[in-house]
Each structure stands twice: as structure tokens, then as C-alpha cells.
């Protein structure tokens, strides 16, 4: 299993080796990149049945902001990845499944520029090798990417932090309540034990006084 770098856009468990026996969860790519830094374009397409072997290739297309046509910028057919457009020369790096049974087709964009703003389309062409026949499946996912000068916290990240702080406060309050209840119960048991001792001592004294008489 591999955990993707959360600061680059994906937080998920998935398998990067073959055969793949790990869990696969489809999550959306982040959509905000910072100029001058690198950015992970996420693209995950899980197989419905992990026990079925498969082979896949991945294509990435890019449509700049304000244009109508997509440009073919990257093709991956394990183990070779080809950059197909000069605007992305030496700037794209495969960061997906390191086998022919591809479930994650992510790529890094290095040295992001404002010209990278636009729509990215990931297309996974998968062939499932079934016992009776081969099934061909095509999956497309799109990412609307905006490039900014300074990273801004996304809504999901803000909500996650709020929920984390709320959970911490709730757990602390719950712990305080438990400690108070435990102290109260212990105190009551101690008082009851001391009361029994006092009664026993008093009964013993009465018996001794009776004997002296």
C-alpha cells in the first residue's frame, strides 16, 4: 500500500505494485495549484473485482482556459511514459501505478505556470482478462485546475480541521466527566467503607461494655 502525499492533493490508500491486493478508493483530485511549485493531478479508477487481472494505458489531455480543443499531452503504457506536447516538455512525471494493471493514473506537473490553468482530462483504457473473453473499459475523469500565487485552504481542509478541534474538545470533556464520575464513585465507596468500620467498632464497644457489666 502507498499513501499519497496529502499536500499534493490525494489522501488515499492504493496499491502501486503488481499483483495488487490492497484497497482502492476513488477520490477527486485537488483543483488549485501554486505557481512555481509542483502539483499532483489525481486520477483513480478502481477495478470492481481485484482478482481479475487487467492491463491499462492512460492518456492525459489539456484544454487551456478560453480554448475549445483538448491537446494530447501525455501517454503512459507501462513502463514508458511519453510527454506529447512541447508546452509540458520535461515538466510531466508519472506518479501512478507502477505496473500494467493501472488503477491510479496520476501525474506530476513540475514548475507550474499560470498557463497551466484549464481543464485536464484523464482517460484510462482498461482490458479485463476474463475467463471467457476480454472486456474493454474506458474511464474518463476531468480536473478543472486553477493556478494561484499563494495556496488557499480548501473548504474540505477547513471543515476537517474544525471537526478535528471539535472532536478533541468533546473527547476532553468526556474524559473530565469520566474522571469526575470515577472520583465520585470512589469517594462514595470510601465513605461507605468507613461508615461500616465505625458501626462495627461501635458494636464491638457495646458488646465489651455488656460483658463488663
Rosetta blueprint (number, residue, H / E / L):
1 X L
2 X E
3 X E
4 X L
5 X L
6 X H
7 X H
8 X H
9 X L
10 X L
11 X L
12 X L
13 X E
14 X E
15 X L
16 X L
17 X L
18 X L
19 X L
20 X L
21 X L
22 X L
23 X L
24 X L
25 X L
26 X L
27 X L
28 X L
29 X L
30 X L
31 X L
32 X E
33 X E
34 X E
35 X L
36 X L
37 X L
38 X L
39 X E
40 X E
41 X E
42 X L
43 X L
44 X E
45 X L
46 X L
47 X L
48 X L
49 X L
50 X L
51 X L
52 X L
53 X L
54 X E
55 X E
56 X E
57 X E
58 X E
59 X E
60 X E
61 X E
62 X E
63 X E
64 X E
65 X L
66 X L
67 X L
68 X L
69 X L
70 X L
71 X E
72 X E
73 X E
74 X E
75 X E
76 X E
77 X E
78 X L
79 X L
80 X E
81 X E
82 X E
83 X E
84 X L
85 X L
86 X H
87 X H
88 X H
89 X L
90 X L
91 X L
92 X E
93 X E
94 X E
95 X L
96 X L
97 X L
98 X L
99 X L
100 X L
101 X L
102 X L
103 X L
104 X E
105 X L
106 X L
107 X E
108 X E
109 X E
110 X L
111 X L
112 X L
113 X L
114 X H
115 X H
116 X H
117 X L
118 X E
119 X E
120 X E
121 X E
122 X E
123 X E
124 X E
125 X E
126 X E
127 X E
128 X E
129 X E
130 X L
131 X L
132 X L
133 X L
134 X E
135 X E
136 X E
137 X E
138 X E
139 X E
140 X E
141 X E
142 X E
143 X E
144 X E
145 X E
146 X E
147 X E
148 X E
149 X L
150 X L
151 X L
152 X L
153 X L
154 X L
155 X H
156 X H
157 X H
158 X H
159 X H
160 X H
161 X H
162 X H
163 X H
164 X H
165 X H
166 X H
167 X H
168 X H
169 X H
170 X H
171 X H
172 X H
173 X H
174 X H
175 X H
176 X H
177 X H
178 X H
179 X H
180 X H
181 X H
182 X H
183 X H
184 X H
185 X H
186 X H
187 X H
188 X H
189 X H
190 X H
191 X H
192 X H
193 X H
194 X H
195 X H
196 X H
197 X H
198 X H
199 X H
200 X H
201 X H
202 X H
203 X H
204 X H
205 X H
206 X H
207 X H
208 X H
209 X H
210 X H
211 X H
212 X H
213 X L
